[in-house]
């Protein structure tokens, strides 16, 4: 099996590491060259670390042992030993904890990443890691932030967050009137 075959047909190893490298470079640039106030820097770092955790989650659930890179761009090498699955889950958990601590509440996020998203994703990632105490704590935080099941089943996916959907944590909206659609969502 070639590296290209694995990348295309078995899980996007190369594609994910390209995205991780770009995210880490954004973190490196933000810390070293960012010319904005500290609050905005912290929020952007939290958003980038949330995204990086998401990418590492995808890799770890597929491959278990992966290569962990952070924003230290000098650590990038062509051939490097794999980190253990436990180290990967530790890294993901740390990024998600940072994101949850530094992202704004839903009301202040104005459509961007928020605390609820970070806590909700923590519950999913840590289920794979079998860290049930972390899952329980994060789920309790999601509940404290006001997320709850909708009374009507269809409101969970038909009602927008702007219309008061308390169940949706990350919601993608398509506007059929503007011909902005996704065929799967349109037909199903």
N, C-alpha and C positions, 0 to 999 in steps of 0.2 A: 504494500500500500504506500503510495506516495504522499508527501505532505499536502500537496494540492488536493488530492482525493479526500483526505481526512477533513481538510478545511471546507470543501464544498459540500460533501455528502454526509459528514459525520459530526457537524457541530460548530463550524465557523471559528476554529482556533485562531487562525491568522487575522481574520476580520476583527475579532474581539480584541486581539492584542494591538492592532492598529488603532482602534478606538480608545483603548486604555492608554496607549502612548500619547495620543492627542489630548486626552483628559489630564494626564499627568503633566504634560507640557503646559496646559492651561493653568494648572495649579502652581507650577513652578513660576510661570510668568506673572501670575497674580501676586504671588508672594514677593517676587524680586523686582517687578517693574510696575505693578498696579499703582495708579495715581488717583485713587478714590478714597472716600472716607472709610474708616475702619469698620463701620456697621455694614456697608455695602460689600466690602472685601470678605467679611465673615459670612455673609449670606451667600455670596458667590462660591466661596470655598465649600460651604455646606451643600449647595446644589451640585457642585462637581463631585464631591465625595459620595453623595447619594447615587449619582450616575455611575461612578466607578464601582461602588458596591453592587449595583445592579449587574454590571458586566462581569465582575468576578463571581457573582452568584451563578450566572449562567454557565460560566466555565467550570466552577467547582461542582455543580450538580451533575454535569456531564462527565467530567474527567477525574474528579476527586483531587488528585495531586496536580498542582498547577505551578506556574512561575508567578511570584508576586513582585510587582514593581510599584514603587510609590513615586512621588514627584522628584526624587533624586535622579536627575537625568544621567548622571555619571555612572549609575549602577547598571545601566542597560548594557548587556553584552549579548553576543550572538549565541553562545552556548553557556547555559547556566543550569545548575541542578534544580530539580523540582522542589517546591516547598510542599509540606505535608498538607493533607486535607484539614487537619485541625488548625494549622497555621492560617490556612485560607479562610476558614470560618472565623477565626479571631480577627483577621484583617477586615472582613466584611462587617462583622459586628461593630468593630471600632469606627468604621466609616459611617455606619447607620446611626450609631449613638451620637457621633459628632453632628450628623445632619439633624437628628431629632432635637438636639440641644440648641442648635443655632438657626434653624429655619423658623419663619414666623408662623403664627397661628393662621388657620384657613381664612379668617376674615381679613387679615392683613396681607395675605399672599398675592392677591389680585391675579389669580389664575396661574401663578407659578408654584413651584414645589413648596409644600408646607409640612409642619410637624406631623400631622395625621398620616401623610403619605409615608414619611420615614418610619413612624411606628408601625404602620400596617405592613410595610415591606419587611420590617424586622421580624414580624410574626411569621411571615412566609419563609424567609431565609433561615431563621433559626429552627423552624420545624424540620427542614432538611438536615440541619446540623444536630438535631435531637437535643437541643438546649431548651427544654420545656419551661424552665423557670424564667428564661428571658422572653419566651413566647408569651407566657401568662402576664408578665409585667408590661410588655409592649401592648398587648391586647387591652389591658386595663387603661392604659394611657389613651388609646384610640377611643375607648368608651367615654373617658373623662372629657375628651375634646368635643363631644356632642354627636359623634357618629352613631347611628342606630339603624336597625332594619326598618324599611318603609312598611306601613300598614297594608298597602296593596302591592302584591308581587310585581305587577307591571311597572309600578312607579320606580322600582329599583333600577330599571334600565331605560324607561321612557321619559322620566322626569329629569330635567337638567339640574345641575348643581345650582345654577342661577335661580331656578324656580323653587329651590328649597329641598332638593334631594339630600337626605341625611345619610343615605346608604352608600352613595358613590364616593369613592376615595380618589381615584384617578379616573376621569371620564373624558373620552374622546368624542367630540361632537362633529357631526357632518351636516352640512346644510344643503338639502336637496334643492331648495329654491335657487341656490347659486351654483348648482351642479357640482358641489363639493361633496363627493360621496365615496364610499368604499363598497364595492359590490357585495361583499359578504354581509356587511351590516344592512345594506339596502334590501337584499333578498331574504334575510333571516331575521 
